[in-house]
Amino acid sequence: MKSAKVSPNGEVSGKIKFHVLACLLLVAALVSVAVAQRDKAEDPTAILNILVIKEDNGKPVRNAAVIMHPVSNSGKQSRGGVELKTDIDGKTSFDGIPYGKLRVQVLASGFQTFGEDYEVDKAKLDFVIKLKRPQGQYSIYESHPEEKKDDKKDDKSSPPADPNAKPQ
């Protein structure tokens, strides 16, 4: 075992100072990483129970994809998230959702996509999501009897402009 080189003045060599300083910096870096990765168990989490049903008859929707993303205070969706599938009874649940805003999207074949933001502020939350059947597309080429046609009659009260008239 080598002993540290000590000069007659009682000073330790520069090489040993360098090694001691490097070790101290390494320990400081490891401590800071450990503090940054604090235990997530300290943050409160919630249990979510979700029931997905059909809006028209209230029957459960099985095998629907339920996607959950945390949302920042500015309304931006964070990266990462959780995707769950509903069972035969239209139910799914997840334990460990952190408190705060949560964006829930539900996708199921034959239904409109559902999406809404929720505030997770309780230890246990139950959601009932009603999925709608797709609506028909709106076309300007089809007649729409529910719209008022009185708007076009008002235009006839003033005579149309003569395209051959000279500007004055």
HELIX and SHEET records of a PDB file:
HELIX    1   1 GLY A   14  ALA A   36  1                                  23    
HELIX    2   2 LYS A   40  GLU A   42  5                                   3    
HELIX    3   3 ASP A  150  ASP A  155  1                                   6    
SHEET    1   A 3 LYS A  91  PRO A  98  0                                        
SHEET    2   A 3 THR A  45  LYS A  54 -1                                        
SHEET    3   A 3 LYS A 124  LEU A 131  1                                        
SHEET    1   B 4 VAL A  82  LYS A  85  0                                        
SHEET    2   B 4 ALA A  65  VAL A  71 -1                                        
SHEET    3   B 4 GLY A 100  LEU A 107 -1                                        
SHEET    4   B 4 PHE A 114  VAL A 120 -1                                        
END                                                                             
